[in-house]
Amino acid sequence: MFLTVHGAIGIIIGQHIKSPVLAFLAGFISHYLSDIIPHGDTNAPEKWKNPIHIATAAFIDSIILLVFLLYLGTKVNILNLATVSAFFGSLLPDFLQGFYFLSNKKIFRRHQSFHNFFHFLIAEKFEWKFNQGIIFQLIIFIILITFII
């Protein structure tokens, strides 16, 4: 899933769990659970699977996420410790994956295997085409926004 989708899920979790530690853990776990849902990224064109393209996609996704957060900040209070904790917990697995892609360090390899386990649980049997996955995630993101506002 895009960072925006994971972040929106984290915000929803943080709005319902008041303990920052539990919210962080729930956000972290939600990341893996939501990655089970096929979302098209396993069918990304091969040329996009290099570190430069991955970093560029993550940067664009982060900018969209920042704009989303700025917009949300005008509508609801998202700056409480539980919501911020769940938000960062929900994003952390993708940042760990990004560190793996950019460095290929052994320390991140175990996490990458763990992360891939969830990504391919269903996507191995069924996966959206890349463009369909983008549309699917956009629809999910819009639905999530309605739960936040």
C-alpha positions in Angstrom: 0.0 0.0 0.0 1.0 3.6 -0.4 2.3 5.5 2.6 -0.8 7.6 2.4 -3.0 4.6 2.9 -0.9 3.2 5.8 -0.8 6.7 7.3 -4.5 7.2 7.1 -5.0 3.8 8.8 -2.6 4.9 11.5 -4.5 8.1 12.1 -7.7 6.2 12.5 -6.1 3.8 15.0 -4.6 6.8 16.9 -8.1 8.3 17.2 -9.4 5.2 18.9 -6.5 3.9 21.0 -5.5 6.5 23.6 -2.3 4.7 24.8 0.7 5.9 22.7 2.5 2.6 23.1 -0.6 0.5 22.1 -1.4 2.9 19.3 2.1 2.5 17.9 2.0 -1.3 18.1 -1.5 -1.4 16.5 -0.3 1.0 13.8 2.8 -1.2 13.2 0.7 -4.4 13.0 -1.9 -2.7 10.8 0.8 -2.1 8.2 1.4 -5.8 7.7 -2.3 -6.7 7.8 -3.2 -4.1 5.2 -0.3 -5.3 3.0 -2.0 -8.7 2.8 -4.7 -7.0 0.6 -3.5 -7.2 -3.1 -2.7 -3.7 -4.2 -0.8 -3.8 -7.5 2.7 -3.0 -6.4 4.0 -6.5 -7.1 3.2 -5.9 -10.7 5.1 -2.7 -11.0 7.1 -2.5 -14.2 10.6 -4.0 -13.8 12.3 -0.7 -14.6 10.7 0.8 -11.6 12.1 -1.7 -9.2 15.5 -0.1 -8.8 16.6 2.1 -5.8 16.3 5.4 -7.7 12.7 4.8 -8.8 11.7 3.4 -5.4 13.2 6.5 -3.6 11.4 8.8 -6.1 8.1 7.0 -5.6 8.5 7.1 -1.8 9.4 10.9 -2.1 6.2 11.6 -4.2 4.1 9.5 -1.8 5.6 11.4 1.2 4.8 14.8 -0.4 1.2 13.7 -1.0 1.1 12.4 2.6 2.4 15.7 3.9 -0.3 17.6 2.0 -2.9 15.2 3.3 -1.7 15.8 6.9 -1.7 19.6 6.5 -5.3 19.4 5.2 -6.3 17.1 8.0 -4.8 19.4 10.6 -7.3 22.0 9.6 -10.2 19.6 10.1 -9.4 17.4 13.1 -6.9 17.2 15.9 -4.2 14.8 14.8 -1.5 16.2 16.9 -2.0 14.0 20.0 0.6 11.5 21.1 -1.5 8.4 20.4 -2.3 9.5 16.9 1.2 10.5 16.1 2.5 7.2 17.5 0.0 5.1 15.5 0.8 7.1 12.4 4.6 6.5 12.7 4.1 2.9 13.7 2.0 2.4 10.5 4.8 3.8 8.3 7.8 2.2 10.0 7.7 -1.1 8.1 8.0 0.7 4.7 10.8 2.9 6.0 12.6 -0.3 7.1 12.0 -1.7 3.7 13.3 1.4 2.1 16.5 1.2 4.1 16.8 -2.4 2.8 16.3 -1.3 -0.8 18.8 1.5 -0.6 21.5 -0.2 1.5 20.9 -4.0 1.1 22.3 -4.4 4.6 22.0 -7.7 6.3 20.3 -6.0 9.3 17.3 -5.2 7.2 17.1 -8.5 5.3 15.1 -10.3 7.9 12.5 -7.6 8.0 12.3 -7.6 4.2 11.5 -11.3 4.2 8.9 -10.8 6.9 7.4 -7.9 5.0 7.3 -9.9 1.8 5.6 -12.7 3.5 2.5 -10.5 4.1 2.8 -8.8 0.6 2.7 -12.1 -1.2 0.2 -14.0 1.0 -2.6 -13.4 -1.4 -0.8 -11.5 -4.2 0.9 -14.8 -5.1 -2.5 -16.1 -6.2 -4.3 -12.9 -7.1 -2.9 -9.4 -7.8 -4.2 -6.3 -9.5 -2.5 -4.9 -12.5 -0.3 -2.0 -11.5 -2.7 0.7 -12.8 -5.7 -1.1 -11.2 -3.8 -1.2 -7.9 -3.2 2.5 -8.0 -6.9 3.1 -8.6 -7.9 0.6 -5.8 -5.6 2.3 -3.3 -7.0 5.7 -4.2 -10.5 4.5 -3.6 -9.4 2.9 -0.2 -7.7 6.2 0.7 -10.8 8.2 0.0 -12.9 5.8 2.1 -10.4 6.1 5.0 -10.5 9.9 4.8 -14.3 9.7 5.5 -13.6 7.8 8.7 -11.1 10.4 9.9 -13.0 13.6 9.2 
